[in-house]
Amino acid sequence: MAASPEILFRPLEVGDFTLPNRVIMAPLTRGRAPGRVPNAMMAEYYAQRASAGLIVSEATAISAQGFGWHDAPAIYTDEQIAGWKQITDSVHEAGGLIFLQLWHMGRISHPDYHDGRPVVAPSAIAAPGEAHVPTGKKPLTLPHALTIDEIADVVNDYATATKNAREAGFDGVEIHGANGYLIDQFLRSASNHRVDEYGGSIPKRARFLLEVVKAVSEAWSPQRTGLRLSPTMNGYGMGDEDPIALYRHVAEALNPFALAYVHTAESIRPGRIYNPDAPRVTPEIRERYDGVLITNGGYDKETAAEALENNEADAIAFGQAFIANPDLPQRFRVDAPLNKPDVDTYYSSGSHGYVDYPTLAD
């Protein structure tokens, strides 16, 4: 018997909040922040989607060093904080909750964003692929391996960005530990070849992540802190020699922090950037992590309800469906058809394909 979609609308305790539903808006890079400053059009976009149980913002650079995507937002200047404040105010006025996703791109950035200086990473290993630069795309470059002192500076940048998010009116933050970016680069053996206390064994490769989690939690509160992981994502040359052992360790190491949630990105329909031959790791995390688990990756209303019914997760995050359907929870509730997303406008500028998708009320 199919699971009832009503399970998607049961309230959920997440950190300091009671979410009204379990339909989460996943973080979605959209490239609508010229000059790295959030703006009024972004405020409209997020407010339109305030009926999500929780909005996780698009990935947002914690520092100039961490930036690396054309027209993505950041949160390290007063102007950026003020820009985000108009967005959080709009979401709250619409009755929503919003966490800021904290982003350092590491080796997936490009020297064009850093006055020609090298990008940074745990090890001097270039990733395959291309960076999104103002002129289009350019091949990724050889990074500078962070020193011990430089690692400490980056950890401090995460704490500072967390304080800035609080000042900007966010309800919490989500640490981006996924998708081949800096924290993920430290975690996985394909990108971390260090031989010091930040590389080699699984506990050493997990050290940077746990230092960031500690710093962010202390800068605000563990109950206002989430974490995103992508155990089997293999884009940008990412991979690990034993992902199950790695993420078992990470899940157990996170338990003492009592975070608001952990959020995994791992498709139930493997392909593209997910290794089709790898076993899913999210069930291993679920078994060992004691807190709230959100998961994301290829779900629709039916498979989401089934996952919740089977206790595979506590909530489900939706990405592309939220791009095209600002009122996604309501459409799920009344079994209304979904708008189809316009893929060509995902990263374009302007309002088309951004704030002009119709709602059921239109």
N, C-alpha and C positions, 0 to 999 in steps of 0.2 A: 504493500500500500504506500502510495506517495506521501511524503511529509506535507503537512499543511503549511501554506505560506504564512499563516498567522504567527508562526514561531519567529518570523523576522521582526515582529512588532512587539515582542516582549521587552520590557525595560531591562537594562543591563547596568550593573554597578561597574564603573570604570574609574579607578582612582577616586578623586573627590566628587565625581559626578554620577548621576543616574541618567543614562542615555535613554531617550524615548523610544528608540528602535535599534535594530542591529544591522541596519543598512548604512555602511560607512562609506564616505567619499574618499577614495584613494588619492594619494599625492599625484599630481598631474602637471608636469612641466608644459607650459603653454607659450612662453616667450613673448609676453605682453607687457614687459616692464622696461621700456627704453631708459637707458642710463642707470639701470639696476634699481630703479625707484618704483615701488608699487603706486598705483594710481586709481582714479575714480572708476574707470572701466573695470578694473579688477574687483573693486568693491561691489559693483553691480553683479558681476559673475558669481562671486562667492555668496552674496546675499540671496541670489536666485536659488541656490542649492542648500539653504539653511535647514531644510527639513531632513537632511541626513542625520543619522544618529550622532555622528561626529564627522566634521570636515577635517581632513589632514591637508594642510596647504601644499602647494607645489614646493619642490625642493628649493631652499633659500640659502645662499652662500653666507657662511659664518664670518668670512673675512675676505679681503682682497685676494689673498693667496689661494683661498678655496674656490674662487669664482672660475667659471669656465664654460658658460653656455650663453650664446647671444641673446640679449634681452631677458635673461632670467633675473629675478629679484635677489636682493641681498638684505642683510640686517646688521651692518656694522657702522652705519653713519646715522646722525640725527635725522637727516632727511628721509632715509629709508625707514627708520622707526616711525616717523610721522606718517609716511605713506601707508605703512601697515596698520596704523591706528585707525585710519578711516575705514579700512577693510574690516577689522575686528568689530568696530562700532556698528557697521552695517549688518554684519552677521548676527550680532547680539540683538540688534533692533528687530531682526527677522525671527528671533527665537532660537538661533542656532548656537552650536559650540564649535570652536576651531582651535586646532593645535598647529603650531608652526613646525615644518620639517627642516631640521638643521643639516646642512650640506657642505661637505668639503670634497671636491672632485678629485683631488690627488692627481694621478698621472693622466686622467681623462680630460684635464684642462689643456691649454695650449700657450706657448710663450707669447703669442699675440696679445694675450690678456695681462701679461706681466712684464711689459716693456722689454721683451726679448729674453728675460731670465728663464731658466729651466723650470718646469713644473716639478712637483715633489711627489714622493711615493715612499713606501717602506724600503724598496730596493731599486737599483738602477736598471730596471727592465721596462722597455717600451711596450705599451699595449698595442695590439693590432687594432685597426679601425681609424675613424676620423673624429676630429673635434668640430663642434659647431661654433664657428668664428663669424665675425661680422660680414666677411666677404663670401661666406658659404661654408664649405667644409675643407679641412686640411688634415693631412695624416698626423696621427699622434706622434709625439717625440720622446726621446730618451729623458727620463726624469732624474732629478737629484735625489739621492737617498737621504732621508731626514736623519740628522744627528740626534743623539739623546736629548740634548738641550732644545733642539727644534721641535721634537715630539712634545716636550713639556709645554712649549709655547702654543702648539696647536690645541692641546687639551685645554689650556687656559682660554683660547679663542672660543671653544665650545661653551665654556662657562659664561663668558662675556655675552655671547649671542643669546644664551638662555635668559640672562638678565634683561637684555634688550627686548626679547620676545615678551617678557612679562610687562615691561614698560609699554610695549605696543598694544597691550590689551588682550593678548592671546590667553586661552584657557590652559594651555600646556604646550609642550614641545614633543616632537618625535625625532629621535636621533636616526639619521639615515645611515644604517650600517649595511646597505645592500647595493645591488646593481653595478658592482665593479668600481665603486668610488672608494675614498681613502680608507675608511674603516674596513670595508670588505677586502681591500688590497692587503691590509695587515692580517686579516683572518686566514686567508686561503693560501695554500702552499704554492700555487702557480705564480703568485705575484709577490710573495714574501720569501726571500732567500737570505734573510738576515741570520747572523750567527751570535747576536747578543741577546739581551733579555727580552727583546721583542720579536724574536724569530726562532725557527727550529721546531720545538715541540708545540703541541696544541696549546697548552697553558701559556706559553710565551707568545704565540701568535695572537691569542685572545687578550693579552695584557692591555694593549692599546684600547680596544673596545671597552674593557671593564674600567679603565681609568677615565674614559670619556663618560661612561654611565655614572660613575661616582661623582665626577665634577659637575655634571649637569644636574644630577639629583640634589647635590648640596647647594647649587646655585639657586634652586627654586624648591622643589620637593619631588621625591620619588612618585608621589601620587599625581603629579603633573607631568610625568615623563614617560614616553613610550619609546619603543625601539623597533626599527624595521630591519629584517634580514631576508636574504634571497639565497637559500642554501644550494640550489642547483642551477642558478643563472650562469651561463657560460659565454656570454658576450664579452668583448674586450679582452679575450684571452684568459678569462677567469676559470678557475677550477680548483679542486682540492683532491689530494691523494686518498682521503678517507672522510668524506663529508659527514657521514653518520656519526663517527667518533667526534669530529669537530663540534657539531651542533648539539650533540648530547652534552658535551662539556660546557658549551656556552649556556644552554638551557639551565643546567644545574647551577652554574656560577651566577646566573642572574637572580635566582630565587631569593637570596638574602636582601636584595635591593627593594623588594616589594614595589615594583614599578606599576604604573597604571595599566600597561599592557605590553605585549610583544606582538608584532605584526609581521607575518611572513608573506613574501611574494614568491609563489611557487605554483606554476600553472597546473591545473588538473587536465589540461590538454597539451602535453609537452610538444615542443617545436620551437622554431625560431631561436630565441636566446636561451631556451631551457633545454638541457641535455635530455633527449628522448630515451636514452639508455640508462639513465640514473634512477634509482628508486627515490620516491618522494621522501623528503626528510621532515616535512612538517609533522607527520604523525609521531616521529621520534621526539620532536620538541614538545608536542602536546603531552606526551607521556611523562616527560621529565620536568616541564615548567609548571609551577604551581599557580601562576596568575592567569589573568585574562589573556586569551589568545584570539587575535584577529587574523584572518587569512584572506588572500587575494590571488586571483589568477584564473580567468576563464569561466567564472561562475555566472549562471543566470538565476532567475527567481527559484526555479525548481531545484537545481543542484545546490543552491545556497541553503534552502530550507532543509534539504536532505542532510547536508553537512552539519547543520546545527542540531537536527534531530538525532544524528549519530554521535553527537558530542565530539566532532572533529575540531570544532572551534566554537568560540562564544559569539562571534560576529563575523560578517563577511564584508570585505571592502570591494567596491566596484569602481572601475576606472572609466573605460570608454562609454559605458552606459550612462555615467553621470555627465560626461561631456555633452551628450546629445539630449539628455533628459533631466533638466533642472529639478523636476518634481518626481524623481525616480521612486522614492518610497510610496508616494500616492499612486503612481502607475502600478506598482507591485500590488498595493492593497486592493485596488479595484479591478485588477487584471486587464489593464488598458494596454494597447499596443505601444511599443517603444519607437521613438524617433531613431533613425539611423545616423550615426556620426559621419561627418564629412572629413575624411582622413586628410585631405589636402589642406585643411585649415588648422590642423593641430598646432603647428608652430608658426603660422603666418601672423602678420600684424593686423590690427583692426578688429572691428566688432563682429564681422561675418564669421560664422562658425564658432563664435565665442559667447556672445550674450543674446543671440537672436534665435535660439532654438525655442519652439513653441512649448507651452505647458498645456495641461488639460483645460485650464481656465481660459486660455486664449481663444 
